[in-house]
């Protein structure tokens, strides 16, 4: 996904004089040639993530379309105040593109973990959140985000599904079933499909969790009454939106995702998926218990 982001952003810089890129050292070497070709629109702030976002706000106020990039923990967590003030409060937009996801950078330690990034953005108004599940979904999403002036967060991951899905804001049903509806966000689709194989549950996919497809959820969940939400970030991040979408509809919700406890472990991303019950075996156990 990161390579596809670099390739697409490089092309956008060449094609569209409105596109700008703001970095804080991360991936700067991957954009070295673009920086030579477009020195006024490729800006590396050094290890100054707060300045990175503030500069993006200023560029947006001049009419440019800034793309901001770093690890998720440096693109959202560390710079939350600048996002709140220099983007939201100023009424301008940018495209924030992160790598590292919840625990992709687990080998670097807890400084590179960011399971709460989407939850943090949920405290602000007007953010579109894109969570591709496959590299082939990245280019379409990024080009669409660069073409308007809204506030967009693109959450890239080293985890990915085997097959790409459509890039649409609607929930996409990928498997039929009657005992529950399982909603998989981005790169957790494959573990969900594997973990629910043979179970009588429907599976739906989204790579655009914000804005949340409330109408689609009502349509798909109405006969089920039980909904399982599987997100690759903090467990329960979208629970409020599910509750709002199904207001007045009797239902039960199981929210699965990254737990709140600090495990104080390094390990691999696969290790963390297992520890948080987001591997196929963990998901199967949780979903089977919920649908009994």
Number of C-alpha atoms within 10 A of each C-alpha: 21 17 11 15 22 15 14 17 22 18 14 19 19 14 10 13 12 18 23 25 27 25 26 23 16 15 15 20 10 13 17 13 13 19 19 11 12 16 13 10 21 23 20 19 17 13 13 14 23 20 17 25 31 19 20 29 25 16 22 24 16 9 12 21 28 26 25 23 26 22 24 30 23 26 26 26 19 14 18 19 15 21 26 16 14 22 22 19 12 14 15 19 26 28 25 24 22 23 26 24 26 25 30 23 23 21 14 12 13 16 11 20 22 25 25 21 25 23 15 13 19 16 10 13 11 16 20 20 22 29 25 29 31 21 22 16 22 24 19 13 20 22 15 9 22 21 13 13 16 18 20 23 27 24 25 27 25 17 20 19 16 12 12 16 19 15 20 13 17 20 25 20 16 12 16 14 14 14 18 27 27 29 26 27 24 29 25 23 29 18 22 26 21 14 21 22 13 9 16 16 23 23 24 25 25 27 28 22 22 20 14 19 17 16 13 16 20 15 11 22 22 16 13 17 17 20 27 23 21 28 25 24 22 21 21 20 24 20 16 10 17 20 15 11 17 20 11 8 13 10 16 15 18 17 21 24 21 25 15 11 7 7 11 8 12 15 15 14 19 15 16 20 21 15 14 19 19 25 20 20 15 17 23 21 13 17 21 14 9 16 15 6
